[in-house]
Amino acid sequence: MPSVELSKLGKSYGRGQKAVDGVSLSIRDGEFLVLVGPSGCGKSTVLRMVAGLEEISEGTIQIGDRVVNEVAPKDRDVAMVFQNYALYPHMSVFDNMAFGLRRRKASEAEVQQKVNETAEVLGLTTYLQRRPRELSGGERQRVALGRAMVRKPQVFLFDEPLSNLDAKLRVQMRAEIKRLHQRVGATMIYVTHDQVEAMTLGDRIAVMRKGILQQCADPFTLYTAPANQFVAGFIGSPPINFFTANVSADGGSIESGGVTIALGEAQRAAVAPLKGKPVNVGIRPEDLHLEGVIGAAIPATCEVREPLGNETLVHWKSPVGEIVSRVPGQSSPAVGAQATLQAPLEKLHLFDPTSELSLTAAPVTV
């Protein structure tokens, strides 16, 4: 299976409006790469340019050893699953799934075998003779996914294929897509705005904002060492807690709302350029503890509890602002209870308030 190389890829719509701005990515042979970001960030535009459905304003796309900027979509050997199904309404489910194979002159025996195998995987066996209008939205999306799967292309492109499914089926289909990748070993590029979907599926995740690539890394690196404040805030559910603090004149501590946090050696080195100036601080909810931790200590009052069964999300009012923590099981404090929230110093994320770049993470990688 080929690699996909995006080099300084750009897309403009006139009047200086850039939907994609200088995106460079090396997608390895057989890799599952997820493009994630809020609506309008350019992730679907990148995918459509790879597919050949959008003209490229600047830069190059290389699939394997071919630059495909001028190659027709049908000749790129890619298969795309759209968010809006794109099924032929006059054809049965079987014929929709078989369409690509028949266009490539596959034998009818091969068509029957591949369509039936894929339909069984996707739970579509009993729907093969129905028309798209007789299916629910989720069933139509499974047909669209099956149509791509039967072709076994060199590159799979997914444009938010699970967005119309219910929660249970979405989890099931995530697992099926993961199994598909493990079975065929194809290069896959997957677009979603759902960061949980991105974290569970991707070998690597590329986070985009306003057409610009913010960071590309494996899920663990992206979560623990975000390159900037946007990535830190976008990845994680519930989101990371942010507050602004002032760095002491000697750089040995930070202070916010009367709470002083003595910094460790690594943090002192990180904030050295900001002595006497503000710094933005991030703490993830699971890194806040009620006891047994030496590090940052924040007095807080419990305002709201959200029981989730295996854990409880607790919303706190504190001198540094409203913050959220995770508490295992049902052992959360009562509303109105006071506590001191503690976080290990190595779990603090520090960001430059002007550039929003991380002061503690390695530079962005692609």
C-alpha positions in Angstrom: 0.0 0.0 0.0 1.3 3.5 -0.8 2.2 6.4 1.4 0.6 9.8 0.9 2.7 12.9 0.9 1.1 16.4 1.2 3.5 19.2 0.6 2.6 22.8 1.4 -1.0 22.1 0.3 -3.3 25.1 0.0 -6.8 25.9 -1.1 -8.0 29.5 -1.8 -11.5 30.6 -2.7 -10.6 34.2 -3.7 -10.4 37.5 -1.9 -7.6 36.1 0.2 -9.8 33.5 1.8 -7.8 30.4 2.5 -9.6 27.2 3.5 -6.3 25.3 3.7 -3.0 27.0 4.3 0.3 25.3 3.7 -0.5 21.9 5.1 2.4 19.4 4.9 1.9 15.8 6.1 3.7 12.5 5.5 1.1 9.7 5.8 3.0 6.4 6.1 2.3 3.3 4.1 -0.6 1.4 5.9 -1.1 4.2 8.5 -4.5 5.2 9.9 -4.3 9.0 10.0 -7.2 11.1 11.5 -7.7 14.7 10.5 -9.6 16.4 13.4 -10.8 19.9 14.2 -13.8 22.1 14.6 -16.2 22.8 11.7 -14.7 25.0 9.0 -11.1 24.1 9.9 -10.3 22.7 6.4 -10.1 19.0 7.2 -12.7 17.9 4.7 -11.2 20.2 2.1 -7.9 18.4 2.5 -9.6 15.0 2.1 -11.4 16.2 -1.0 -8.2 17.4 -2.6 -6.6 14.0 -2.0 -9.6 12.4 -3.6 -9.4 14.8 -6.6 -12.8 16.4 -5.9 -11.3 19.8 -5.1 -8.8 21.7 -7.2 -5.4 22.4 -5.5 -4.5 26.1 -5.3 -0.9 25.4 -4.3 1.4 22.5 -3.2 1.5 18.9 -4.2 -0.2 15.6 -3.4 1.8 12.4 -3.9 0.3 8.9 -3.6 3.1 6.3 -3.7 5.6 7.5 -6.3 3.0 9.5 -8.3 2.2 13.2 -8.0 -1.5 13.2 -8.6 -2.4 16.9 -8.8 -3.5 16.5 -12.4 -4.7 12.9 -12.1 -8.5 12.3 -12.5 -10.2 11.0 -9.3 -11.1 7.6 -11.0 -7.4 7.0 -11.7 -6.1 7.6 -8.2 -7.1 4.2 -6.8 -8.8 5.8 -3.8 -12.2 5.1 -2.3 -14.1 7.7 -0.4 -16.9 7.3 2.1 -19.0 10.5 2.3 -20.9 12.0 5.2 -24.0 12.4 3.0 -24.0 8.8 1.7 -23.9 9.6 -2.1 -25.8 6.4 -2.9 -27.6 5.7 -6.2 -31.3 5.9 -5.3 -32.5 3.7 -8.2 -30.1 0.8 -7.3 -30.5 -1.9 -4.6 -28.1 -2.1 -1.7 -26.3 -5.0 -3.5 -25.9 -3.0 -6.7 -24.7 0.1 -4.9 -22.0 -2.0 -3.2 -21.1 -3.8 -6.4 -21.0 -0.7 -8.6 -17.2 -0.1 -8.3 -16.4 -3.7 -8.8 -18.5 -4.0 -12.0 -17.0 -0.8 -13.4 -13.6 -2.6 -13.0 -14.9 -5.6 -14.9 -14.8 -8.0 -11.9 -16.4 -11.4 -12.5 -19.9 -11.8 -11.2 -18.7 -14.6 -8.9 -16.1 -12.2 -7.4 -18.8 -9.5 -7.0 -21.1 -11.9 -5.2 -18.4 -13.1 -2.9 -17.0 -9.7 -1.9 -20.4 -8.0 -1.5 -21.8 -10.8 0.6 -18.7 -10.9 2.8 -18.8 -7.2 3.4 -22.6 -7.1 3.9 -22.2 -9.7 6.7 -19.5 -7.7 8.4 -21.7 -4.6 8.3 -24.9 -6.3 9.2 -26.5 -5.6 5.8 -27.2 -9.1 4.6 -31.0 -8.8 5.0 -31.0 -5.4 3.3 -29.3 -6.3 0.0 -32.4 -6.1 -2.2 -33.7 -2.9 -0.7 -33.4 0.6 -2.2 -31.7 3.4 -0.2 -35.1 5.1 0.4 -36.1 2.1 2.4 -33.2 2.4 4.8 -32.5 4.5 7.9 -29.7 7.0 7.9 -27.4 4.7 9.7 -28.1 1.8 7.3 -27.4 4.1 4.3 -24.1 5.1 5.8 -23.2 1.4 6.3 -23.9 0.8 2.6 -21.6 3.7 1.7 -18.9 2.2 3.9 -19.4 -1.2 2.3 -19.2 0.2 -1.2 -15.7 1.4 -0.4 -14.7 -1.7 1.5 -15.4 -4.2 -1.4 -13.1 -2.4 -3.8 -10.0 -2.8 -1.6 -8.4 0.4 -2.9 -4.8 1.6 -2.1 -6.1 4.5 0.0 -9.4 4.8 2.0 -10.8 8.3 2.6 -13.5 8.7 5.2 -15.4 12.0 5.6 -17.2 11.8 8.9 -18.8 8.5 8.0 -20.3 7.8 11.5 -21.8 11.1 12.2 -25.4 9.9 11.3 -25.3 6.8 13.4 -26.7 6.3 16.9 -24.3 6.1 19.8 -24.3 2.3 20.1 -23.8 1.7 16.4 -21.1 4.3 16.2 -19.1 2.4 18.8 -19.6 -0.8 16.9 -18.7 0.7 13.5 -15.5 2.2 15.0 -14.4 -1.3 15.9 -15.3 -2.6 12.5 -13.3 0.2 10.8 -10.4 -0.6 13.1 -10.7 -4.3 12.2 -10.9 -3.4 8.5 -7.6 -1.5 8.8 -5.9 -4.3 10.6 -7.1 -6.9 8.0 -6.3 -5.1 4.8 -3.4 -2.9 5.9 -4.5 -0.1 3.6 -3.5 3.6 4.1 -6.5 5.4 5.6 -7.3 9.1 6.1 -10.2 9.7 8.3 -11.9 13.1 8.9 -14.0 13.8 12.0 -14.8 16.6 14.4 -15.3 14.1 17.3 -12.0 14.0 19.3 -13.0 10.8 21.1 -13.5 9.1 17.7 -10.1 10.5 16.6 -8.3 9.2 19.7 -9.8 5.7 19.5 -9.1 5.2 15.8 -6.0 7.0 14.7 -2.4 5.7 14.7 -1.7 9.5 14.5 -3.9 12.5 14.7 -3.5 15.7 12.8 -5.3 18.6 14.5 -6.3 21.6 12.3 -7.5 25.1 13.0 -8.6 27.7 10.5 -6.9 25.8 7.7 -3.5 25.4 9.5 -2.1 22.2 10.8 -1.5 22.7 14.6 0.1 19.3 15.5 0.3 15.8 14.3 1.3 13.0 16.7 0.1 9.7 18.2 -2.9 10.0 20.6 -0.9 9.7 23.8 1.6 12.4 22.8 -1.2 14.7 21.6 -2.9 14.3 24.9 0.1 14.6 27.3 2.2 17.0 25.3 0.0 19.4 23.3 1.9 21.8 21.1 -0.3 24.7 21.9 -3.3 25.9 23.9 -5.8 25.1 21.2 -4.7 21.5 20.9 -4.8 21.1 24.7 -8.3 22.5 24.8 -9.7 20.5 21.9 -8.3 17.1 22.9 -9.8 15.7 26.0 -13.3 15.2 27.5 -14.1 16.9 29.7 -11.8 19.6 28.5 -8.7 20.7 30.2 -8.9 23.4 32.9 -7.3 26.7 32.0 -6.4 29.7 34.2 -4.0 32.6 34.0 -1.3 33.1 36.6 1.6 35.5 37.2 5.2 34.3 37.2 7.2 35.5 40.2 10.1 37.8 39.7 12.6 35.0 40.4 10.6 32.5 38.3 10.3 30.1 41.2 6.5 30.2 41.5 3.3 31.3 39.9 0.3 33.0 41.5 -3.4 33.2 40.6 -6.2 34.5 42.8 -4.1 34.4 45.9 -3.0 30.8 45.3 0.8 30.4 45.0 2.2 27.3 43.3 5.9 26.6 43.8 7.4 25.3 40.6 9.7 22.4 40.1 13.0 22.6 38.2 11.4 21.8 34.8 8.7 24.4 35.2 11.1 27.1 36.4 13.2 26.6 33.2 10.0 26.7 31.1 8.8 30.1 32.5 12.2 31.7 32.7 11.4 34.0 29.7 8.2 35.2 31.5 9.5 36.2 34.9 7.2 38.8 36.3 4.7 38.3 33.4 1.5 36.3 32.9 1.4 32.6 31.9 -1.5 30.4 31.0 -1.8 27.2 33.0 -3.7 24.0 32.1 -4.6 21.0 34.4 -6.5 18.1 33.1 -9.5 16.9 35.2 -8.0 13.5 36.0 -4.8 15.1 37.3 -6.6 16.9 40.1 -6.7 14.8 43.3 -8.3 15.2 46.8 -5.3 13.7 48.6 -2.0 12.0 48.4 -0.3 14.3 45.9 2.6 16.7 46.4 2.5 19.7 44.0 0.0 22.4 43.2 -2.7 22.9 45.9 -5.9 24.8 45.1 -8.6 25.3 47.7 -12.1 24.8 46.2 -15.8 24.3 46.9 -17.9 21.7 45.3 -20.7 23.3 43.2 -22.1 20.5 40.9 -21.7 16.7 40.7 -22.2 14.7 37.5 -22.3 11.0 38.3 -21.4 8.8 35.3 -21.4 5.4 37.0 -17.7 4.5 36.9 -16.7 8.1 37.8 -18.1 11.4 38.8 -17.3 14.8 37.3 -17.1 17.4 40.0 -17.4 21.2 39.2 -15.5 23.3 41.7 -15.4 27.0 42.5 -11.9 28.1 43.3 -9.7 31.3 43.5 -8.3 30.5 40.1 -11.7 30.1 38.5 -14.2 27.3 37.8 -12.5 23.9 37.4 -13.6 20.3 36.9 -12.1 17.1 38.3 -12.7 13.4 37.9 -13.5 11.4 41.0 -13.6 7.5 40.7 -17.0 5.8 41.3 -19.4 7.4 43.6 -16.9 8.8 46.2 -17.3 12.4 45.3 -17.8 15.1 48.0 -21.2 16.6 48.7 -22.3 19.9 47.1 -21.0 22.7 49.2 -18.1 20.6 50.6 -14.7 22.3 50.7 -11.4 20.6 49.7 -7.9 21.2 48.5 -7.3 20.0 45.0 -3.8 18.8 44.4 -2.0 18.2 41.1 1.6 16.8 40.5 3.8 19.6 39.1 4.8 17.5 36.1 1.1 17.4 35.1 0.9 21.2 34.7 0.7 22.5 31.1 2.2 26.0 30.7 1.5 28.2 27.7 2.8 31.5 26.4 -0.2 33.9 26.7 0.7 35.7 23.5 1.6 32.9 21.0 -0.4 30.2 23.0 2.5 27.8 22.3 3.4 25.3 24.9 6.4 26.1 27.1 6.8 22.5 28.2 6.1 20.4 25.2 8.4 19.6 22.3 7.9 21.6 19.0 5.1 20.5 16.7 5.8 17.5 14.5 4.3 16.2 11.3 
